[in-house]
């Protein structure tokens, strides 16, 4: 069990705001309450203490690899792991693009990720090969004993084959984004208990005040982030 000691320091001449501190297992940490009101400062100190006790993480500074590591540590997989233990192609793509990115910024980069992934040389090369294979297959089916096809038939086959392969490429990108969505949902569920605890302690820490509504903002932040993963394939 971690040992906690807390306190409030009065405003200094220059700052004019209360400073709060927590001593956790012998290590003292200081933070500004950003208020000159004593009761409000006490409420913020209690909220901070609660956050530390339940292990709450602010989404503001949280990065992609932190929630990814939590997801993997829970025994989950990001795509099918390779036999030699290396990360899957799903994870490699996500790691390359989103590494060190704050989770609050991930939602605004989903379309960019799609464009990046689908413009990779290996993806374009594979797509070209798959289109030619699909054209050959559809042509063989269309011939059905004939000596040749009309130009309009050849054009339609190429168009249909290209559309079919491109939709397949988009689908593989969607699978990566859906796995990223699963990582975010896992992080939200993990933080749900701490968010609830912070909300309750805030309501009880300063009667007559509305600190509870401020404390619930992390939950709204997560819901906003999760809302970015309503994928479309058009």
MOBELKA-V757905 format. One record per pair of residues at least 24 apart in sequence whose ideal C-beta (glycine too) atoms are under 7 Angstrom apart, sorted by the first residue. I is the first residue (numbers start at 1). J is the second residue. D is the distance in whole Angstrom. If there is no record, write none. Layout:
I	J	D
I	J	D
This chain:
4	49	6
6	45	6
6	49	6
8	41	6
8	42	6
8	45	6
11	36	6
20	44	7
20	45	4
20	48	6
22	48	6
22	49	6
22	52	6
24	52	6
39	206	6
40	206	7
43	202	7
43	205	4
43	206	4
43	209	7
43	211	5
46	201	6
46	205	4
47	198	6
47	201	6
47	202	5
47	205	7
47	215	6
50	197	6
50	198	5
50	201	4
51	198	6
54	193	7
54	194	4
54	197	5
55	194	6
56	191	7
56	194	4
56	195	7
56	198	6
57	191	6
58	218	7
59	103	6
59	104	6
59	218	6
59	221	5
59	222	7
59	225	7
60	104	6
61	102	7
62	102	7
62	103	5
63	100	6
63	101	7
63	102	6
63	103	7
64	98	4
64	99	6
64	101	5
64	103	6
64	106	6
65	99	6
67	103	6
67	183	6
67	184	7
67	187	4
68	183	6
70	186	7
70	187	6
70	190	6
71	183	5
71	186	5
74	186	7
76	186	7
78	179	5
79	179	6
90	175	7
90	176	5
90	179	6
93	117	6
93	176	6
94	176	6
94	180	6
103	225	6
104	225	7
107	225	5
107	228	3
110	177	6
110	228	6
114	173	5
117	173	5
118	169	6
118	173	6
123	169	6
127	165	6
127	169	6
130	165	5
131	161	5
131	162	5
131	165	5
134	161	4
134	164	6
134	165	6
135	161	5
170	233	5
174	231	6
174	233	6
177	229	7
177	231	6
178	231	7
181	229	4
184	225	6
184	226	6
184	229	7
185	226	6
188	222	4
188	226	6
191	222	7
195	219	5
